[in-house]
Amino acid sequence: MAHIHIPDEIPVRYLDRSSTANLVCGGLVIAGLVAFFITLSTNPAVAWQAWVINWLYFTSVALGAVMFGVATTIVKAKWNWSIRRIGFLFAAFLPFSFLLFLPMLTLGEDFFPWIGMIAEGDYIVERKAAYLNLPFLWARNIVGLLLLFGILMYFSYLQIRPDLGLSKGSPDEDSSRAKWRERLSAGWQGQEVEEVRSWRRLAWLGPVAVLCYAVVMTIVSVDWAMSLDPHWFSTLFGWWFFMAAFWGGIAATALTMVWLRGKHADFSKHIGRQQRHDIGKLAFGFTVFWTYLFWSQYIVIWYGKLPWEQHWMVVRLGEPWGAFALVTLFLCFIIPFVLLISRQKIKPAVLGTASAVILTGLWLERFMLVAPSLRPDGPTLSIWEPAIGLLFLGVFLFSVRWALSTFPVIQVWRPPVPAEMVDLEVSPEHRRPRTPQGV
C-alpha cells in the first residue's frame, strides 16, 4: 500500500463566490419551470413523468455522494483526505429535494396504474393492496425521506463542525461565512473536545445511515419505478437502484474534484494523482458492479421464461425502447469501462469525461426505469424530459456551489488515529494524539 502523505497544516480554502454562476443557475431554474408548465398545459402525463424521473436522478446523485463520504468515514479511509468534504457538501441539495418531492404526492391514477387496476378488480394487484395504497405510500415516503435526509444532513454537520473553529479568522472569511460559522458552532466546547465528540458520534451514526439509506431507497425504487408495472417484481431491484445511486455519487464527486483543481492552486496541489487514481478505480469497480446487478436480474428472468417476469424486460428491449436500452448500456458500462480500465484515468480530462458519461448514462437509466412502464408503446424520449430537468439541475448546482463557497472545501481537522493504526516505530513526538479518555 502506497504511503499517504497528509500535510500537518491544511489551508482553509473556499470556492470563490460568483454572481455569474448564480445567474446561470437561476436561468436554468426558470427555463425548467417554463418547460414544465408548457408541457403541463399540453401533456400533463409527460410533465409529471419528467418531474419524477429528474427528482429520482438528482436525489440519487446527491444521496450517493453523501453516502460515499459516509462509507469512507466508516472504514477510516485516508486516501481521500483532500476530497472527503466534497461528498458531504452535496447534502445541501437534500432540503430542496424534499420540497421538490412534495408536488409528487398529488399524483394519482394518471401516474400510478395500480390505482385503476385495483378498482377494476385485478386479482394480482388486489393482493398487493395492503402496500399499494396512496395513504401508506404518502406516509412511508414522507417519514422515510425525512429520516434519511435528517440523518445524512446531521452526519454532514458533524463532519463540518470541527472545522468551524479552525476556520475562524481565515483571510477569505466574509459576513455570510461568519454567520453560518456562528450559527453552526453554537455551544462550542473547544477544538479538541469538538473533534473527539464529532468523531465518536460519526462512528456509531455511520452504520445507521447505511441501513437507513438501503431501506428508504428501496422503498423509493419500489414506489416510483417498480410499482408502475404492478404485475412485475424483482427482489434485486432495490439493490440495483441504490447501488447505482452510490455509483453516481462517486462519479459526481470525481467530476467535482476535477473541476475544482482549476479553481485554486491549493486545490490543484492537494487533489492530486493519488486521489484521481483511487476514485477512478472505485468508479471503474462500480461500473462493473452496476452491470453485474443488471445481468444478475436479467439472466434469472431470461432462464425462468415466465411471462409476468419477462414483460418488464421485453418492453425495454423491444420497439420502440430497445435503442435507448442499448445507449444506456454503452453510457453506463462500455464507455466508462474503456476509459477507466487503464492508468489513463489519472488524467483529469479522462476521469472527468468518464464521470460525465456515467452521470449521463445514469439519467437515461432512471428514465428507462419509469417511462416504458407508463407508455410501453411510446412515444419515447422527447425534448421536454431533459428540459424540465434544467429546473432540478439549476437547484442542484446552486445548492452544491453555495456549500462549496460557504464551508472549507478541504477538510481541515483530522480524526484521531485509532490505536490499532498507530505505527509503533514512529517516535512519540511524531504521533497524532489519541482520543482523550473520558471526553
HELIX and SHEET records of a PDB file:
HELIX    1   1 SER A   19  THR A   42  1                                  24    
HELIX    2   2 PRO A   44  ILE A   74  1                                  31    
HELIX    3   3 ARG A   84  LEU A   89  1                                   6    
HELIX    4   4 PHE A   90  PHE A   93  5                                   4    
HELIX    5   5 LEU A   94  PHE A  101  1                                   8    
HELIX    6   6 LEU A  102  THR A  106  5                                   5    
HELIX    7   7 PRO A  113  ALA A  119  1                                   7    
HELIX    8   8 TYR A  123  GLU A  126  1                                   4    
HELIX    9   9 LEU A  134  LEU A  166  1                                  33    
HELIX   10  10 SER A  175  LEU A  184  1                                  10    
HELIX   11  11 GLN A  191  TRP A  224  1                                  34    
HELIX   12  12 MET A  226  LEU A  228  5                                   3    
HELIX   13  13 PHE A  237  LEU A  260  1                                  24    
HELIX   14  14 ALA A  265  HIS A  270  1                                   6    
HELIX   15  15 ARG A  273  GLY A  304  1                                  32    
HELIX   16  16 PRO A  307  LEU A  317  1                                  11    
HELIX   17  17 GLY A  322  LEU A  329  1                                   8    
HELIX   18  18 PHE A  330  ILE A  334  3                                   5    
HELIX   19  19 ILE A  335  LEU A  340  1                                   6    
HELIX   20  20 ARG A  343  ILE A  346  5                                   4    
HELIX   21  21 PRO A  348  LEU A  374  1                                  27    
HELIX   22  22 TRP A  384  THR A  406  1                                  23    
HELIX   23  23 ALA A  419  MET A  421  5                                   3    
HELIX   24  24 PRO A  428  HIS A  430  5                                   3    
END                                                                             
